[in-house]
């Protein structure tokens, strides 16, 4: 690595010769001047990696030199060194976007630490992050192998997401392949766990089960309502846990994250099933039996989740909540832009509900539109695009206003999605569902070892289109492909984000209680 070039301006520069010699011995190229004019002239004519400015130089002060240099070299880090501890000088320096602020007398190690912090921080953080992940690799691998309960798998998934985001921030791409392999191993283990436990959760003998879609409102939203707290229930369709973690810092400026939990989506992990179960407080089969006019099966025509408000109101009535509820569903950009206009209704309701469909729309658009594929070509880019949307969305604007007015928020989703890679052949008739991650129908032909199969849908509280209907779910990064036109189908859908099947990303999803900071 080349020597870092330093420009140091101080009217007492001769007294700093020991410091300069120390830095040169450490491999830094130091240019020393004794006034602000020379600092500005040299900074304009040459490249320096970092600049030290004494704040109290005669003539052009350090703050004046700082402002001048930032005018033509805005990205060059500048460290201000001063004898003064006055707050107004600190504020002026910080307002001028200094990289660091040191109080005289400074010792060589202070200077060295500031240099490393500003010039080598990314490299040092990357090395430390990579080293830490390498140390934890075997431990995490053991946790994946030993995971036996739903709580174990939630903890495994949290750690996988943590390390993915840490390695992403470090910029070290060398470990990405290792991380992807470990994540794939985890999904393979999770698929076996679901195969062994999912149907058991619905049996009378079940001793322990995770929070599932139908019980979420009762367990996470109802207690706040019963306590008399004004609350807004926000459901962002198709929001993965890693996307929530990326969004969390934005909301932490306005809310205390009181309860950052994970729950399990029911299967199939699609809006028709998972979100209707969430809002209805019932499994799909019960919705079909109790409210047949509010349920459409896979082969029925029409929007499969058009009765969410009705289902939610009936659930709240069963739970003893009789207050008037405001319900707003955003399915288009135009409706999103109008959401802030509904603030009066939201903030005057004891309980309000906002359903926001953007992330699901983005996922589907990425499958069909090349420009979106390019913008969200992998998980990192997909997270970044989701974060950018949220940061500039009407929804975030509304959430900030809710925080300012002291309104609690329960934020969640109905399911996640996964980037699919590996095709699995399945054969069925025209009535079989078209979803790439699950199929429902009669006389399905598939390899049982490659799927999670439910031959008796009633055991999973799922409606059946036919007496002989079977549900099958793809696992990990697999997706279903028909033998006819197979190569085109595989090429078109590989590397797209899909949902409906069994993976950590689709099944284990966030539910968060946000308490205003005021």
C-alpha positions as CSV (number, residue, x, y, z in Angstrom):
1,X,0.0,0.0,0.0
2,X,1.4,3.5,-0.9
3,X,2.3,6.0,1.7
4,X,-0.6,8.1,2.9
5,X,0.1,11.8,2.2
6,X,-0.5,14.2,5.1
7,X,-0.6,18.0,5.0
8,X,-0.1,19.5,8.5
9,X,-0.6,23.3,9.1
10,X,0.3,24.8,12.5
11,X,1.9,28.2,13.3
12,X,4.1,26.3,15.8
13,X,5.1,23.6,13.4
14,X,8.7,23.6,14.6
15,X,7.5,22.3,18.0
16,X,5.8,19.4,16.3
17,X,8.9,18.0,14.7
18,X,9.0,15.0,17.1
19,X,5.4,14.2,16.0
20,X,6.2,14.5,12.3
21,X,9.3,12.3,12.7
22,X,7.1,9.7,14.5
23,X,4.6,9.7,11.6
24,X,7.4,9.4,9.0
25,X,8.8,6.5,10.9
26,X,5.4,4.9,10.7
27,X,5.4,5.2,6.9
28,X,3.4,8.4,6.4
29,X,4.5,11.2,3.9
30,X,4.1,14.5,5.9
31,X,4.2,18.0,4.4
32,X,4.4,20.7,7.1
33,X,3.5,24.4,6.8
34,X,3.1,27.1,9.4
35,X,0.1,29.1,8.1
36,X,-3.4,28.8,6.6
37,X,-2.6,30.4,3.3
38,X,0.1,27.8,2.5
39,X,-2.2,25.0,3.5
40,X,-4.9,26.3,1.1
41,X,-2.4,26.7,-1.7
42,X,-0.9,23.3,-1.3
43,X,-4.2,21.6,-0.9
44,X,-5.4,23.1,-4.1
45,X,-2.4,22.1,-6.1
46,X,-1.8,18.6,-4.6
47,X,-3.6,15.5,-3.5
48,X,-3.4,14.8,0.3
49,X,-5.1,11.8,1.9
50,X,-5.8,13.8,5.1
51,X,-5.1,17.4,6.4
52,X,-4.3,18.6,10.0
53,X,-5.2,22.2,10.7
54,X,-4.4,24.2,13.8
55,X,-7.5,26.2,14.7
56,X,-5.7,29.3,16.2
57,X,-3.2,30.3,13.4
58,X,-2.7,34.0,12.8
59,X,-4.0,35.4,9.6
60,X,-6.3,32.8,8.1
61,X,-7.5,30.7,11.0
62,X,-7.9,26.9,10.9
63,X,-11.7,27.3,10.6
64,X,-11.3,29.7,7.7
65,X,-8.8,27.4,6.0
66,X,-11.2,24.4,6.6
67,X,-14.0,26.2,4.9
68,X,-11.8,27.2,1.9
69,X,-10.4,23.7,1.5
70,X,-13.8,22.0,1.8
71,X,-14.9,24.3,-1.1
72,X,-12.6,22.6,-3.6
73,X,-11.7,19.3,-1.9
74,X,-15.0,18.4,-0.1
75,X,-14.1,14.7,0.3
76,X,-10.6,15.2,1.8
77,X,-10.8,14.4,5.5
78,X,-9.7,17.4,7.7
79,X,-8.7,17.1,11.4
80,X,-8.9,20.3,13.5
81,X,-6.4,20.7,16.3
82,X,-7.1,23.4,18.9
83,X,-6.2,24.6,22.4
84,X,-9.8,25.8,22.9
85,X,-12.6,23.6,24.3
86,X,-15.3,26.2,23.7
87,X,-18.5,24.6,22.5
88,X,-19.1,27.2,19.8
89,X,-15.8,26.3,18.1
90,X,-16.5,22.6,18.3
91,X,-20.0,23.2,16.8
92,X,-18.5,25.3,14.0
93,X,-15.9,22.6,13.2
94,X,-18.5,19.8,13.3
95,X,-20.8,21.9,11.1
96,X,-18.0,22.2,8.6
97,X,-17.8,18.4,8.4
98,X,-14.5,17.8,10.0
99,X,-13.3,14.2,10.3
100,X,-12.0,14.6,13.8
101,X,-11.4,17.1,16.6
102,X,-8.3,17.0,18.8
103,X,-7.5,19.1,21.9
104,X,-3.9,20.3,22.5
105,X,-1.6,19.1,23.7
106,X,-1.8,16.0,21.5
107,X,0.5,13.1,21.8
108,X,1.8,11.0,18.8
109,X,-0.5,8.1,19.6
110,X,-3.6,10.3,19.5
111,X,-2.5,11.5,16.0
112,X,-1.8,7.9,14.9
113,X,-5.2,6.7,16.2
114,X,-7.0,9.5,14.3
115,X,-5.1,8.7,11.1
116,X,-6.0,5.0,11.4
117,X,-9.6,5.8,12.2
118,X,-10.0,8.0,9.1
119,X,-7.7,6.4,6.6
120,X,-7.7,2.7,7.5
121,X,-11.0,2.2,9.3
122,X,-12.7,0.3,6.4
123,X,-9.7,-1.9,6.0
124,X,-9.4,-2.5,9.8
125,X,-13.1,-3.1,10.2
126,X,-13.1,-5.5,7.3
127,X,-10.2,-7.4,8.6
128,X,-11.8,-7.6,12.1
129,X,-15.2,-8.6,10.8
130,X,-13.8,-11.3,8.6
131,X,-11.6,-12.6,11.4
132,X,-14.6,-12.6,13.8
133,X,-16.8,-14.4,11.3
134,X,-14.1,-17.0,10.7
135,X,-13.8,-17.5,14.5
136,X,-17.6,-17.9,14.7
137,X,-18.0,-20.0,11.6
138,X,-17.6,-23.3,13.3
139,X,-19.7,-22.3,16.3
140,X,-22.6,-21.1,14.0
141,X,-22.2,-24.4,12.0
142,X,-22.6,-26.3,15.2
143,X,-25.7,-24.3,16.1
144,X,-27.2,-25.1,12.7
145,X,-26.6,-28.8,13.2
146,X,-27.9,-28.8,16.7
147,X,-31.1,-26.7,16.1
148,X,-34.1,-28.7,17.3
149,X,-36.7,-26.1,18.3
150,X,-38.3,-23.1,16.6
151,X,-36.5,-20.9,19.1
152,X,-33.2,-22.5,18.0
153,X,-34.0,-21.7,14.4
154,X,-35.0,-18.1,15.1
155,X,-31.6,-17.6,16.8
156,X,-29.8,-19.2,13.9
157,X,-31.5,-17.0,11.4
158,X,-30.8,-13.9,13.5
159,X,-27.1,-14.7,13.5
160,X,-27.0,-15.5,9.8
161,X,-28.5,-12.1,9.0
162,X,-26.2,-10.4,11.5
163,X,-23.1,-11.8,9.8
164,X,-24.4,-11.2,6.3
165,X,-24.9,-7.5,7.1
166,X,-21.6,-7.2,8.9
167,X,-19.7,-8.7,6.0
168,X,-21.6,-6.5,3.6
169,X,-20.6,-3.4,5.6
170,X,-17.0,-4.5,5.8
171,X,-16.8,-4.7,2.0
172,X,-15.0,-8.0,2.1
173,X,-16.4,-10.0,-0.8
174,X,-14.0,-12.9,-0.2
175,X,-16.2,-14.4,2.5
176,X,-19.5,-14.0,0.6
177,X,-19.3,-17.5,-0.9
178,X,-18.6,-19.0,2.5
179,X,-21.5,-17.2,4.0
180,X,-23.8,-18.3,1.2
181,X,-22.8,-21.9,1.7
182,X,-23.5,-21.7,5.4
183,X,-26.8,-20.1,4.7
184,X,-27.7,-22.8,2.3
185,X,-26.7,-25.5,4.9
186,X,-29.0,-23.7,7.3
187,X,-31.9,-23.8,4.9
188,X,-31.4,-27.5,4.3
189,X,-31.5,-28.1,8.0
190,X,-34.6,-25.8,8.4
191,X,-36.4,-27.7,5.7
192,X,-35.9,-31.0,7.6
193,X,-37.1,-29.3,10.8
194,X,-40.3,-28.1,9.0
195,X,-40.9,-31.6,7.6
196,X,-40.6,-33.1,11.0
197,X,-42.6,-30.5,13.0
198,X,-45.0,-28.4,10.9
199,X,-48.0,-30.8,11.1
200,X,-47.3,-31.5,14.7
201,X,-47.9,-27.9,15.6
202,X,-51.5,-28.3,14.6
203,X,-52.1,-31.5,16.6
204,X,-53.9,-31.7,19.9
205,X,-50.8,-33.1,21.5
206,X,-48.6,-30.2,20.6
207,X,-46.7,-29.0,23.7
208,X,-44.9,-26.1,22.0
209,X,-45.4,-24.1,18.8
210,X,-44.1,-20.8,17.6
211,X,-46.4,-17.8,17.1
212,X,-48.1,-18.5,13.7
213,X,-49.9,-16.2,11.4
214,X,-53.4,-16.7,12.9
215,X,-52.3,-15.9,16.5
216,X,-50.1,-12.9,15.8
217,X,-52.8,-10.2,16.3
218,X,-54.0,-11.8,19.5
219,X,-50.5,-12.1,21.0
220,X,-48.8,-8.9,19.7
221,X,-51.4,-6.3,18.9
222,X,-54.3,-7.0,21.3
223,X,-52.3,-6.4,24.6
224,X,-51.6,-2.8,23.5
225,X,-55.2,-2.3,22.6
226,X,-56.4,-3.7,25.9
227,X,-54.0,-1.4,27.7
228,X,-55.8,1.5,26.1
229,X,-52.7,2.6,24.1
230,X,-53.4,4.3,20.8
231,X,-51.9,1.9,18.2
232,X,-51.3,1.7,14.5
233,X,-50.9,-1.8,13.0
234,X,-48.6,-1.7,9.9
235,X,-48.3,-4.7,7.6
236,X,-45.7,-4.4,4.9
237,X,-46.3,-7.3,2.5
238,X,-43.3,-9.6,1.7
239,X,-40.8,-8.0,4.1
240,X,-37.9,-10.2,5.0
241,X,-36.1,-10.0,8.3
242,X,-32.9,-8.8,6.8
243,X,-34.8,-5.9,5.1
244,X,-36.3,-5.0,8.5
245,X,-32.8,-5.0,10.1
246,X,-31.7,-2.6,7.4
247,X,-34.7,-0.3,8.0
248,X,-34.5,-0.4,11.8
249,X,-31.9,2.4,12.2
250,X,-34.2,4.9,10.4
251,X,-37.0,4.1,12.8
252,X,-34.8,4.1,15.9
253,X,-34.4,7.9,15.5
254,X,-38.1,8.2,16.3
255,X,-39.1,5.1,18.2
256,X,-37.8,2.8,20.9
257,X,-37.8,-0.7,19.5
258,X,-39.6,-2.2,22.5
259,X,-40.1,-5.7,21.1
260,X,-38.1,-7.0,18.2
261,X,-39.5,-10.5,17.6
262,X,-39.7,-13.2,14.9
263,X,-42.7,-15.3,14.2
264,X,-43.6,-18.1,11.7
265,X,-45.7,-17.6,8.6
266,X,-48.0,-20.5,7.8
267,X,-47.7,-22.5,4.6
268,X,-48.0,-21.7,1.8
269,X,-46.0,-18.5,2.5
270,X,-48.1,-16.4,0.1
271,X,-50.5,-13.5,0.6
272,X,-53.6,-15.5,-0.1
273,X,-53.0,-17.9,2.8
274,X,-50.6,-16.2,5.2
275,X,-52.1,-12.7,5.2
276,X,-55.7,-13.8,5.3
277,X,-54.8,-16.0,8.3
278,X,-53.1,-13.0,9.9
279,X,-56.1,-10.7,9.5
280,X,-58.7,-13.3,10.1
281,X,-57.1,-14.9,13.2
282,X,-58.0,-18.3,11.7
283,X,-56.3,-20.9,9.5
284,X,-57.4,-20.9,5.8
285,X,-59.7,-24.0,6.2
286,X,-61.5,-22.3,9.1
287,X,-62.0,-19.1,7.1
288,X,-63.5,-21.1,4.2
289,X,-65.8,-22.9,6.7
290,X,-66.8,-19.9,8.8
291,X,-66.8,-17.2,6.2
292,X,-67.2,-19.0,2.8
293,X,-68.0,-15.7,1.1
294,X,-64.6,-14.3,2.1
295,X,-62.4,-17.1,0.8
296,X,-61.4,-17.9,-2.7
297,X,-59.5,-21.1,-3.5
298,X,-56.6,-21.2,-5.8
299,X,-58.6,-22.1,-8.9
300,X,-61.3,-19.5,-8.2
301,X,-61.2,-16.2,-10.2
302,X,-60.7,-12.9,-8.4
303,X,-58.3,-11.3,-6.0
304,X,-57.5,-13.7,-3.2
305,X,-57.0,-11.1,-0.5
306,X,-59.7,-8.6,-1.1
307,X,-61.5,-9.1,2.3
308,X,-58.7,-8.4,4.7
309,X,-60.6,-5.5,6.4
310,X,-63.7,-7.6,6.9
311,X,-61.7,-10.5,8.3
312,X,-59.8,-8.2,10.7
313,X,-62.9,-6.5,12.0
314,X,-64.5,-9.9,12.7
315,X,-61.4,-11.0,14.5
316,X,-61.2,-7.9,16.7
317,X,-64.9,-8.4,17.5
318,X,-64.3,-12.0,18.6
319,X,-61.4,-10.6,20.7
320,X,-63.7,-8.1,22.4
321,X,-62.5,-4.9,20.7
322,X,-65.5,-2.8,19.7
323,X,-63.8,0.5,19.0
324,X,-64.1,2.0,15.5
325,X,-61.0,0.9,13.5
326,X,-59.5,2.9,10.6
327,X,-58.2,0.5,7.8
328,X,-56.2,1.7,4.8
329,X,-54.7,-0.6,2.1
330,X,-52.1,0.8,-0.2
331,X,-51.6,-1.2,-3.4
332,X,-50.5,1.5,-5.9
333,X,-48.1,4.4,-6.0
334,X,-50.9,6.9,-6.3
335,X,-52.6,5.5,-3.1
336,X,-49.3,5.7,-1.3
337,X,-48.9,9.4,-2.1
338,X,-52.3,10.0,-0.6
339,X,-51.5,8.2,2.6
340,X,-50.3,11.3,4.5
341,X,-53.6,12.9,3.7
342,X,-55.2,10.2,5.9
343,X,-53.2,11.3,9.0
344,X,-56.2,12.9,10.6
345,X,-58.2,9.7,10.4
346,X,-55.2,7.6,11.6
347,X,-54.3,9.8,14.5
348,X,-57.9,10.1,15.8
349,X,-58.5,6.4,15.8
350,X,-57.7,4.3,18.8
351,X,-56.7,1.5,16.5
352,X,-55.7,2.0,12.9
353,X,-54.4,-0.5,10.3
354,X,-52.1,0.2,7.3
355,X,-51.4,-2.5,4.7
356,X,-48.6,-1.5,2.3
357,X,-47.9,-3.7,-0.7
358,X,-44.7,-2.1,-2.2
359,X,-42.1,-4.7,-1.3
360,X,-44.3,-7.5,-2.8
361,X,-44.8,-5.4,-6.0
362,X,-41.1,-4.8,-6.2
363,X,-40.4,-8.6,-5.9
364,X,-42.9,-9.4,-8.8
365,X,-41.6,-6.5,-10.9
366,X,-38.0,-7.8,-10.6
367,X,-39.1,-11.1,-12.1
368,X,-40.6,-9.4,-15.2
369,X,-38.6,-6.1,-15.7
370,X,-35.0,-6.1,-16.7
371,X,-34.3,-2.7,-15.2
372,X,-35.5,-3.9,-11.8
373,X,-33.5,-7.1,-12.1
374,X,-30.4,-4.9,-12.6
375,X,-31.2,-2.7,-9.6
376,X,-31.9,-5.7,-7.3
377,X,-29.6,-8.4,-8.7
378,X,-28.8,-10.0,-5.4
379,X,-29.8,-9.9,-1.7
380,X,-27.6,-6.9,-0.9
381,X,-29.0,-4.9,-3.8
382,X,-32.5,-6.0,-2.9
383,X,-32.1,-4.8,0.7
384,X,-30.6,-1.5,-0.6
385,X,-33.5,-0.9,-2.9
386,X,-36.0,-1.7,-0.2
387,X,-34.2,0.6,2.2
388,X,-34.1,3.4,-0.4
389,X,-37.8,3.0,-1.0
390,X,-38.7,3.1,2.7
391,X,-36.5,6.1,3.4
392,X,-38.4,8.2,0.8
393,X,-41.8,6.6,1.1
394,X,-45.1,8.2,2.3
395,X,-45.2,5.3,4.8
396,X,-42.1,6.5,6.6
397,X,-43.4,10.0,6.6
398,X,-46.6,8.8,8.3
399,X,-44.6,6.7,10.8
400,X,-42.5,9.7,11.8
401,X,-45.7,11.7,12.4
402,X,-47.2,8.9,14.5
403,X,-44.1,8.9,16.6
404,X,-44.3,12.7,17.1
405,X,-47.9,12.3,18.2
406,X,-47.1,9.5,20.7
407,X,-48.8,6.7,18.8
408,X,-47.5,3.1,19.2
409,X,-46.8,1.0,16.2
410,X,-46.8,-2.7,15.7
411,X,-45.0,-3.4,12.4
412,X,-45.0,-6.8,10.7
413,X,-45.4,-8.7,7.5
414,X,-47.2,-11.8,6.2
415,X,-44.3,-13.7,4.7
416,X,-40.8,-13.2,3.2
417,X,-39.2,-14.3,-0.1
418,X,-36.1,-16.1,-1.3
419,X,-33.9,-15.9,-4.4
420,X,-34.5,-19.2,-6.2
421,X,-31.7,-21.1,-8.0
422,X,-32.4,-24.8,-8.6
423,X,-35.3,-26.1,-10.7
424,X,-37.3,-29.1,-9.5
425,X,-39.5,-30.9,-12.0
426,X,-43.2,-31.4,-11.2
427,X,-46.0,-32.6,-13.5
428,X,-49.7,-31.8,-13.0
429,X,-52.9,-30.9,-14.9
430,X,-54.1,-27.5,-15.9
431,X,-55.9,-27.0,-12.6
432,X,-52.6,-27.1,-10.6
433,X,-51.6,-23.8,-9.0
434,X,-49.0,-21.7,-11.0
435,X,-46.9,-20.6,-8.0
436,X,-43.3,-21.5,-8.3
437,X,-42.8,-22.4,-4.7
438,X,-45.9,-24.4,-3.9
439,X,-48.3,-26.5,-5.9
440,X,-51.8,-27.7,-5.0
441,X,-53.8,-30.2,-7.1
442,X,-54.6,-33.8,-7.8
443,X,-52.4,-36.3,-9.4
444,X,-49.2,-34.3,-8.9
445,X,-46.1,-36.2,-10.1
446,X,-42.9,-35.3,-8.2
447,X,-40.0,-36.7,-6.2
448,X,-41.1,-36.8,-2.6
449,X,-37.5,-36.3,-1.4
450,X,-37.2,-33.0,-3.1
451,X,-40.3,-31.4,-1.5
452,X,-42.4,-31.0,1.7
453,X,-45.6,-32.8,0.9
454,X,-49.0,-32.6,2.7
455,X,-51.2,-35.3,1.3
456,X,-54.0,-34.6,3.8
457,X,-54.5,-30.8,3.7
458,X,-56.9,-30.9,6.6
459,X,-54.0,-31.8,8.9
460,X,-52.5,-28.4,8.0
461,X,-55.9,-26.7,8.2
462,X,-55.7,-26.0,4.5
463,X,-58.7,-26.1,2.0
464,X,-58.6,-28.7,-0.7
465,X,-59.9,-28.1,-4.2
466,X,-60.5,-31.8,-4.7
467,X,-60.8,-34.8,-2.4
468,X,-57.5,-36.1,-3.6
469,X,-55.7,-32.7,-3.5
470,X,-52.1,-32.6,-2.3
471,X,-49.9,-29.6,-1.3
472,X,-46.2,-29.7,-2.1
473,X,-43.7,-27.0,-1.1
474,X,-40.3,-26.3,-2.6
475,X,-37.4,-26.2,-0.2
476,X,-34.4,-23.8,0.2
477,X,-33.6,-22.2,-3.2
478,X,-35.6,-24.7,-5.3
479,X,-38.4,-23.7,-7.6
480,X,-40.9,-25.8,-9.5
481,X,-40.6,-26.1,-13.3
482,X,-42.8,-28.1,-15.7
483,X,-41.0,-30.4,-18.2
484,X,-42.6,-28.7,-21.2
485,X,-40.5,-25.6,-22.3
486,X,-38.3,-26.5,-19.4
487,X,-35.1,-24.6,-20.4
488,X,-36.9,-21.3,-21.1
489,X,-38.9,-21.6,-17.9
490,X,-35.7,-22.2,-15.8
491,X,-33.8,-19.4,-17.5
492,X,-36.6,-16.9,-17.0
493,X,-37.2,-17.6,-13.3
494,X,-33.8,-18.5,-11.9
495,X,-32.3,-15.7,-9.7
496,X,-35.8,-14.2,-9.1
497,X,-37.3,-13.6,-5.7
498,X,-40.2,-15.9,-5.0
499,X,-42.4,-17.0,-2.1
500,X,-44.8,-19.8,-1.1
501,X,-42.3,-22.4,0.0
502,X,-40.1,-23.4,2.9
503,X,-37.0,-21.3,3.7
504,X,-35.8,-19.2,6.6
505,X,-36.4,-16.1,4.5
506,X,-40.0,-16.9,3.7
507,X,-41.1,-18.5,7.0
508,X,-39.3,-16.6,9.8
509,X,-40.4,-13.0,9.7
510,X,-40.4,-9.9,11.8
511,X,-43.0,-8.5,14.2
512,X,-41.9,-5.3,16.0
513,X,-43.4,-3.1,18.7
514,X,-42.4,0.5,18.3
515,X,-42.8,2.9,21.2
516,X,-42.6,6.7,20.5
517,X,-39.6,8.4,22.0
518,X,-41.5,11.5,23.2
